[in-house]
Every structure is written in structure tokens, then in C-alpha cells.
Amino acid sequence: MSSILDSRTDIAKLDTQNMLGSIESLGKQVAHAWSDVQKVTYIPTNEIQNIVVAGMGGSALGADVIKHLFKEVLAVPFDFVNSYTLPEYVNEHSLVILSSYSGTTEEVLSCAAQAQEKNAQIMIIAAAGDLETLAKQHTYPFYKVIPTHNPSNQPRMAIGYAVFGLIGLLSAAGMLVLSKEDIDGVVATIDQVVSENTVEVPQESAPAKALAFSMIDRNPMLVSADFLAGALHVASNQHNENAKALVDYKLVPEINHHLMEGLRFPKSNTSSHFFVFVNSRLFAPKLQARMAITQKIVASQDIEAMELTLQAPTKLQQVFELITLFAFSSFYLSMLEGIDPSPIPYVDQFKEELQKYPV
């Protein structure tokens, strides 16, 4: 079972849609998205007083990353909606960004209609579908995802397009500023993590392979804080869908106020759970202390844990260091389970049955 992680030939037998290619091309996604989105221009029709992103699943992950990563930079409230209804406060001073890889997500289309009714300022991210049609009909600023570097064609694996497409739209609206050096740094960080964790790296030397082995037949709990919160959400999402595994994430300091008391029961926690603490030297000293103390308390309950300390020099680069590392671990875990990571049969079944009900 263990040898499969070191063999592209064996991996290819399971990985029928080339998800590995999507992971290894993440740096190219970032560069491609940033290049394409520079063509989008926008002049606000009113002062932008708040930003709301409407998206579901993989198409919403970019918003969560940006909300936490740039919370000290964004000058107006930033929120995202994972449902059918926009907040009541949305009006002509709101920038609503509609995000759907397929362009047909029913929750996002519902929000699109409401954004128009509320006379909100609208921007769109999609690869095709109804949202692309809407953008063209109304000449909304539109970033069309051309997923050249996402061979699996899974929205959750287009995270480079999602994050930097959204950053690019916010930049066009005057809400964020990034330099070419920022983009080059992210690409270099991704490429470094890829080189350290790709198939040809022996399993005893690749951190993502070690993570995957530690997660087998357990309920992993990913723990981090602050600007890494959205990236941790990405990691959890990809493990859920790729490895079909019950992986969750929690954030310090919030869990210090309740979760630690829930470690004692059931007694099976000691064998069924596994914590992964993702630390950063860029956290404030008090957060670093909280991470260390939380890990100590988990260990006191005889629950196994692993600590990872990110090494990239900037917050933006550490976000993609984390995303790339855990993309690999989610993929390798699926290989150890003997499953193709791309198909999501229960999600597809759910969507099919949902079509029986009106929006």
C-alpha cells in the first residue's frame, strides 16, 4: 500500500482525471489568473462601502482566504454568502461579486437576481454558464476562468484561479493592491512546496506523505489561527472531497474557550482523532503561546498531534504554502485509501435529487 505514493504509474491508475496535475500546476494557476484578470477594468458607480462575495463550495474558498488574509488591509467590511440570500444591507454602495466555476450554481444565481434588484455594483467570476451570459448581457466586469492549469476540472482544485481572480477584481475596484513581486513570491513558494512533496520525493522525506499516513482511519482536526483561517478551510474542504474523509478545522483563540473541555469524551478520542497544529512565526506572540498551550492540553489527553511551522516569509506566501502542502496530503490520502479523488458521487446525487424541488 505504501509504495503507491512513490509511483506515478500506480497513481495514474487511480487518478483518472489527473488531480495530481492540478496540484502540481497551482503556481501556474496563480500566474495565469493574475495575468488574465489584469484585463478587467472597473469604475465604481458609487462609493463602495461594503463587499459581499456569493459562492458555494470550491468557488467560495477564495473569499474565505481573502477575508482573513487581508482583514488588516481592506478598508470596508468584507463578507461572503454561502446560501441563497444576500444580506439586507446590500444596496447601491455594495460591491457584490458572484463566483461560480460552472456559472450555474443555483444559490449564486439567486443572489445574482437579488443583487440586481438591490441595484448593487456587480462583478463576476465564472468559467461558463448562466453567469457568463449575465456578465455579457449587462457588461458587468467579468473574469472568465480559463482552467488551462486545472486538468482535473474540479472547482476545488482551481484555488489559484479562485483566489487571484478575486484579488484581481478587488484590485480593479481599488480595494486591494498587489505587486508583481507579491505574485512572484507566491509562485516561488508553491513551486518550493511542490518540489518537496511531489511523487518522486521518497515518502520518508515528503511532509505531505507523512501527513497522509497519519490521517488514515482517523478523524483529523486541523488547527491554526488568524490570517491562515481561510487557507485551513481550503485544506479541510479538499480533504473532505478528495479523500472522502471526515476532516474538520478549528481556530485559536476561539477553541480555547470551549473545545478543550470536549477532549475527554468519548474515550475513543485517543484512537480516533488526530490533531494537526499549523503554526506561524508571523502570528502575534500571544497567538503562538496559545497554539503551544493548546497542543500541550491535547497531548495531556493522549490524543496524537503533529505540529507544522510554516516557513515562507510573508502572510500571502504562507497561505499558499499551507494550501499546497495540504492539497498534496489530501491527494495522497485518497491514494492510500485506494480511491479516485476526483468523483464526488454524494454531492452529485444530492444535486440530482435537489432538482426535484423548486428554488
Residue pairs with C-beta under 8 A, 6 or more apart in sequence:
1 336
1 338
2 203
2 213
2 336
3 10
4 10
4 11
4 14
4 335
4 336
5 11
5 199
5 203
5 206
5 209
5 212
5 332
5 335
5 336
6 199
6 200
6 202
6 203
7 199
8 20
8 199
11 20
11 199
11 335
14 334
14 335
14 338
14 339
14 340
14 341
15 331
15 335
15 340
15 341
15 342
16 340
16 342
17 151
17 152
17 153
17 154
17 340
17 342
18 151
18 152
19 152
19 154
19 157
19 242
19 331
19 341
19 342
20 199
20 331
21 151
21 152
22 149
22 150
22 151
22 152
22 154
22 157
22 158
23 157
23 194
23 324
23 327
23 328
23 331
24 194
24 198
25 149
25 150
25 151
26 149
26 159
26 160
26 190
26 194
26 320
26 323
26 324
26 327
27 160
27 186
27 187
27 188
27 190
27 191
27 194
28 148
28 149
28 160
29 149
29 150
29 158
29 159
29 160
29 161
29 164
30 160
30 163
30 164
30 183
30 186
30 187
30 190
30 320
31 183
31 187
32 146
32 148
32 149
32 160
32 161
33 143
33 145
33 160
33 161
33 163
33 164
33 165
33 168
34 164
34 167
34 168
34 183
36 143
36 144
36 146
36 165
36 168
37 143
37 164
37 165
37 167
37 168
37 169
37 171
37 172
38 168
40 123
40 141
40 142
40 143
40 168
40 169
40 172
41 141
41 172
42 123
42 141
42 169
42 172
42 173
44 95
44 121
44 173
44 174
45 92
45 121
46 92
46 93
46 121
47 93
48 76
48 93
48 94
48 95
48 121
48 173
48 174
48 175
49 76
49 77
49 93
49 94
50 76
50 77
50 78
50 79
50 89
50 90
50 93
50 94
50 95
51 74
51 76
51 77
51 78
51 79
51 94
51 95
51 96
51 97
51 170
51 175
52 79
52 80
52 81
52 86
52 87
52 90
52 94
52 95
52 96
52 97
52 120
53 60
53 62
53 63
53 78
53 79
53 80
53 81
53 96
53 97
53 99
53 166
54 80
54 81
54 86
54 96
54 97
54 98
54 99
54 107
54 108
54 111
54 112
54 115
55 62
55 63
55 80
55 81
55 82
55 98
55 99
55 100
55 105
55 108
56 82
56 100
56 105
56 107
56 108
57 105
57 155
57 156
57 237
58 101
58 154
58 155
58 156
58 157
58 158
58 159
58 162
58 237
59 99
59 100
59 101
59 105
59 108
59 125
59 155
59 162
60 80
60 82
60 99
61 156
61 159
61 162
61 163
61 230
61 233
61 234
61 237
62 99
62 159
62 162
62 163
62 165
62 166
62 167
63 80
63 97
63 99
63 166
63 230
64 80
64 229
64 230
64 233
64 234
65 163
65 230
65 231
65 233
65 234
65 319
65 323
66 78
66 163
66 166
66 167
66 170
66 230
67 78
67 79
67 80
67 230
68 226
68 227
68 228
68 229
68 230
68 231
69 227
69 230
69 231
69 315
69 316
69 319
70 78
70 176
71 78
71 227
73 176
74 175
74 176
75 175
76 175
79 87
81 87
81 107
81 111
82 107
83 107
84 106
84 107
84 110
84 111
84 359
85 110
85 111
85 114
86 96
86 111
86 114
86 115
86 118
86 120
90 96
90 114
90 115
90 118
90 120
91 118
91 119
91 120
92 118
92 119
92 120
92 121
94 115
94 118
94 120
94 121
95 120
95 121
95 122
95 123
95 173
95 175
96 111
96 115
96 120
96 121
96 122
96 123
97 122
97 123
97 124
97 125
97 166
97 169
97 170
98 108
98 111
98 112
98 115
98 122
98 123
98 124
98 125
98 126
98 131
98 134
99 108
99 124
99 125
99 126
99 162
99 166
100 108
100 109
100 125
100 126
100 129
100 131
101 126
101 127
101 145
101 155
101 158
101 162
102 126
102 127
102 128
102 129
102 155
103 126
103 127
103 128
103 129
103 130
103 131
103 132
103 133
104 129
104 130
104 131
106 359
108 131
109 130
109 131
110 359
112 122
112 131
112 134
115 122
116 122
122 138
122 140
122 141
123 140
123 141
123 142
123 143
123 169
123 172
123 173
124 131
124 132
124 134
124 135
124 140
124 141
124 142
124 143
125 131
125 142
125 143
125 145
125 162
125 165
125 166
125 169
126 132
126 135
126 142
126 144
126 145
127 144
127 145
127 146
127 147
132 142
132 144
134 140
135 141
135 142
136 142
141 169
141 172
141 173
143 165
143 168
143 169
145 158
145 161
145 165
147 153
147 158
147 161
149 160
150 157
150 158
150 161
152 342
154 241
154 342
155 162
156 237
156 238
156 241
156 242
157 238
157 327
159 234
159 323
159 327
164 183
167 176
167 178
170 176
171 177
171 178
182 314
182 316
185 312
185 313
185 314
185 316
185 317
186 316
186 317
186 320
188 317
189 312
189 317
189 318
189 320
189 321
189 324
190 320
190 321
190 324
193 320
193 321
193 324
193 325
193 328
194 324
195 201
196 206
196 207
197 206
197 207
197 208
197 209
197 324
197 325
197 328
198 206
198 328
201 209
203 209
203 210
203 213
204 210
206 328
207 308
207 325
208 325
208 326
208 328
208 329
208 332
209 328
209 329
209 332
211 276
211 306
211 325
211 326
211 329
211 332
211 333
212 329
212 332
212 333
212 335
212 336
213 336
214 220
214 274
214 276
214 304
214 306
215 239
215 243
215 245
215 247
215 274
215 329
215 333
216 333
216 336
216 337
218 272
218 273
218 274
219 246
219 247
219 248
219 272
219 273
219 274
220 239
220 245
220 247
220 248
220 273
220 274
220 275
220 276
221 247
221 248
221 249
221 250
221 273
221 274
221 275
221 276
222 232
222 235
222 236
222 247
222 248
222 249
222 250
222 276
222 278
222 326
223 232
223 249
223 250
223 251
223 252
223 255
223 275
223 276
223 277
223 278
223 291
223 294
224 231
224 232
224 249
224 251
224 252
224 277
224 278
224 279
224 280
224 291
224 322
225 251
225 252
225 253
225 280
225 283
225 287
225 290
225 291
226 280
226 283
226 284
226 287
227 280
227 282
227 315
227 318
227 319
228 278
228 280
228 310
228 318
228 319
228 322
229 251
230 319
231 318
231 319
231 320
231 322
231 323
232 249
232 251
232 278
232 322
233 249
234 323
234 326
235 247
235 249
235 322
235 323
235 326
235 327
235 330
236 247
236 248
236 249
238 326
238 327
238 330
239 245
239 247
239 326
239 329
239 330
239 333
240 246
240 247
241 341
241 344
241 347
242 330
242 331
242 333
242 334
242 341
242 342
243 330
243 331
243 333
243 334
243 337
243 339
243 341
244 334
244 337
244 339
245 330
245 333
245 337
250 259
252 287
252 290
252 291
252 294
253 287
253 290
255 294
256 290
256 293
256 294
260 294
260 297
260 298
263 269
263 297
263 298
263 301
263 303
264 301
269 301
269 303
270 301
270 302
270 303
273 303
273 304
274 303
274 304
274 305
274 306
275 295
275 298
275 303
275 304
275 305
275 306
276 305
276 306
276 307
276 308
277 291
277 294
277 295
277 305
277 306
277 307
277 308
278 308
278 310
278 322
279 288
279 291
279 307
279 308
279 309
279 310
280 288
280 309
280 310
280 318
281 288
281 309
281 310
282 310
282 314
282 315
282 318
283 291
295 305
295 307
298 305
299 305
308 325
310 318
310 321
310 322
311 321
312 318
312 320
312 321
330 341
331 341
334 340
334 341
335 341
